Amino acid sequence: MTGRFQGNVFFGSNLSSAGAANASGDVFVANLNASDGTPLRAYRLGGNGQDEAFGISVSGTKIYTAGEFAETADFGAGVTTLNLT
């Protein structure tokens, strides 16, 4: 599942909370157990400006998230920062 949050969000007792890098909000992507909804893992995406998630798709082991970000955004390993022009 994917969505937007401000401040902190916590997915299950065994997962770390992810803090928004700014007051405008960041995007989260969370993987839940299909049988009981237990959180398996969660990730924060975003940067300095307002970030939004509009959709998510899974193909095998790959996860695709659609959305938008303003200014710069950090997407973790591999691509560290993207600048909008």
N, C-alpha and C positions, 0 to 999 in steps of 0.2 A: 504494500500500500504506500501511497505517497501523499504529502500534504504540506502545509505551511504552518510554522509555529513562531511564537515570540517568547523570549526568555529561555526557559528550560523545558525539555520534554524527556520523559523517562519511559522506556519500554521494558518492563519486567525487572525483577530484582537482580538478574545476572547481566544486565546491559547497562553501560554507562549512559548518563544523561548527556545530551548534546546542547550546548548553549548557543543561542543566536549571536552572530558576530556583530549585529547591529540592532537597533530598536525597531527597525522596519520588518524584521522577520527573515527566516531562512526556510529552506526546504528540507524535509526528511524523507527518507526511503526506509521502510521497515519490512522485514520478512517475518511472517507469522506462520506457526504450525497450522497446516490445513485442517487437522482433525479437532484441535481444541483452542486455537487462537493464541497459544502461548508465543510470546515474542522470541524470535531466534537471534535476530541482529537488527541494528538500525544504523543509519548513516545520516550525517548532516551535509548539505550542499549549500553553498551561497557565499556571499561576500559583503561588501560595504553598503550596497543599496538594497532595495526591496526585491525579494526573490519569491517566485510563485511556481507551484507545480500544477500542471493541468491534466496529466495522465501518466499511466505507467503500462508497460508491456513486458512480458517475459517470453524469451525464446531459448529453450534449453537452459543453459547456465548464464545467459546474458540478460541483463535488465536494462530497459530503455525508459527514461523518464523525460516527458515533454514539459516544458515550462519556459520561464524567462527570468533573466536577472538584469540588474542595472549596475553600471560602473564596472567593477571587477568581481570575479567569482572564483572560489577555490573548489575544485572537484576532486581533490585528493591525489592518490598515486597516479603517476603518469603525467597527466596534464595538471600543472600546479596553478596557473593563473591565466584567465582569458580576459582580454581587454575589449570592451565594446567601443566602437568608433562611430 
